[in-house]
Amino acid sequence: MKNVGAFCILCVVLPVFLSGCAINVTSRVATRLDLADMNTRLETGPTDLSVGGECPGTKSLKIVNGEMRTDKYCIDQALGGCRLYIIPKDFTDHVVKYMEDKLRASNIKVHEGLDNEIIISLEEIKSQEGLWSFGSFCKIKVQIPEINYTNTYVGESGSGIADLAAAYAIHLSIDNFFKDPVFQSYVRCKQQSGSL
């Protein structure tokens, strides 16, 4: 009978304890975002977006962080509490840099001007613990004001390590954005308007 009572107390106390021990993984996930490593692990690669275009020269773009949230955003909820969280605005700063790396790898210039902006924000990112691994999915919202185009790009993946699973999902959502025919036409100056 004592064991049953101890077990019941553990069931009540453990979720409270875990909820107070959440870990900020913003930097840990960002460290995993290495373009060459992600391309190798996930068998993706850059597309040369500088060819086949109608632009006078190669178009250059500016990636802008449109995320405003600075609160703790839980990405792994377990046993009634948050185990892992990020700060969305800080996290999106890392995603901006990663997208800039991918643009350069696709032979597109990155600039600091006021035109040709692409605004990104984090719509959702979650990791769920399984028995031996984590499954993650990510939704990134991308706006291209010049052509009045907004879309959300989703990536899903898994890994035995939570922050690596999240990095995989981020990479795949960005890769899906780069594969979007509307974005590719925009970069190649083949489309002047469109929206979703």
Secondary structure, 3 states (H helix, E strand, C coil): CHHHHHHHHHHHHHHHHHHCCCEECHHHHHHHCCHHHHHHHHCCCCCCCCCCCCCCCCCEEEEEECCCCCCCEEEEEECCEEEEEECHHHHHHHHHHHHHHHHHHCCCEECCCCCCEEEEEEEEEEEEECCCCEEEEEEEEEEEHHHCEEEEEEEEEEECCHHHHHHHHHHHHHHHHHHCHHHHHHHCCCCCCCCC
